[in-house]
C-alpha cells in the first residue's frame, strides 16, 4: 500500500524528504558490516499481546547462515520504546551495544562460514501506537461495535522493528517464518501463512501460523479480533488454491458479498502476472481497523465493503467504482512487492507502479481495454512531478508518491509503444518468473524489460523514473509536412509515438532533433494518442 490519501501522503513524504539523512537512517537503510556477513534463514516469533496494558512480550528465535567469518558483531533492529531484554546464543547470555534502534550483539561463540546459527532475542514493551495507519504505522488498538478488542500491526516505511526485533532491511528476506501469537481467549489472531495449531489455556489462546515461502519484513503482521472465517477453493493456474476470509462477526454478511471480487482478482492477475506466488501459504483477506496493506498471504482490508477507494474513484472517470480498490490494489502487491521485492526502498516503484498499473489490468480483464485506458489516463490528474520516483539509496528513503500514478502511466505508455499485448503479458509474467521470491533492483527490472521487449527502454526509464520532466512533443503542420521533436527531455531521449494523421495511424520515432514527415496530401487532421503520457505543443 503506502497509498495516498493525497494530502496525508504528501505531508509524510515531504517532511521526510526535507530532512538530511542521519546516522540512524544509514544504520537502518544500508547493508552495514554487522549485517553483511550473515543471511537470515528463519524467524520463530512468539508474542503475547496484552490489550489491557497495550503491551507486547515475546521472543524471536532467529536462525541465520554465516556467510563470512571474522566478525563478532551482529546487528538487530528494534525501535524504542520496545526493549531488547535478553539475547542468548549457545546457552550464553550476550552483551549488546545499542545505538538508537540498532542493537549490535557481541557474539562469543565461533561463527564459521556456511554454518547455521540460532540466536534468541527476548523483547517487551508498549509499542508505538499507530498514528495514522497504515502510513504512519505501529499498533492500532481499537474495539468493534460489540466492545471486543480489534488490534492490528501496520509498519510499512516505519519498519517491522517498531514491534519485534529482526533484521529490518528489505534486501534479505527470511526463507520461512513461524509465528505463535497469544491473545485473550475470546479473540482470534490472524497472521501470515497457514494456521497450523491453536494451544489453549484457561485465559488465553496461542495461534500458530506458518509461512513456508520467503517473506518481506513489512509483510509480517498480527490481526486480532472477534473474527469469523469463511473460505473457498479457487481453481488456479497451479491447482487448487485455498482462499480464506477473516472478518469481524458483525460484518460477515457484507464481506460475503464484497469478497466475491477476490476470485475475480485472482483470475485477472493470474492471467496477467502468472500463478499466485504463495500457493503453499494460501491467500487470505483479513479485516483490519485501518484502510489496508499488502501483508503477504494475509492481505488486510478496511475499505468498508465499498467499491472505489473508500467509495471514491481516484481516476474521476467512474471506472474506479467498478472494483474494490483495496481488494484489487493490495492483492496486486502479492506479485509486485511480495513476490518481487525491492532490495532498497529507493526502488519502491517496483512495488507501487506495477500495482497501481495492475488496477487498470484488472479493469482490462473484466471490463475491456477502453475502460482500463480511461482509468489509468484519468489517474494522471494526481501526478505531481515534485521529485523523482527513485529515492535515495542506503538511507531508507523512497522517492516521490508519483511512483503510483506516474509509474502506472509510464508502464501504460510502454505497453502502447510495444503494441503487442501478448508480448506485454509475457513480459509481466516473465518478471514474476525471473524474480520469483527474490529481492531485486530497479536496474535489474529495467534491463529485463528491455531484453524481453526487444527495445532499449533505458531512456524512457531514465526520463520518467529519474527526472520530473515530462517529454513535450512539439510539432508544426504546414500543408503536406509535419515537423516534430521532443523537448524537456534528457539527452539522447527517444520514444516512439503513434499519431492519427489524415485518418490513418502512423508511428513516429521522435527525438530531441527536428524531423519531418511528408504526406502525399495536405494534412487536414492530426491527433496524438492519449495513451502516451506526454505533453504536446503545437507551434
Ligand atoms: Zn500499494
Boltz pocket constraint, residues with backbone or C-beta under 6 A from the ligand:
constraints:
  - pocket:
      binder: B
      contacts: [[A, 1], [A, 2], [A, 3], [A, 329], [A, 330], [A, 333], [A, 351], [A, 352], [A, 355]]
      max_distance: 6.0
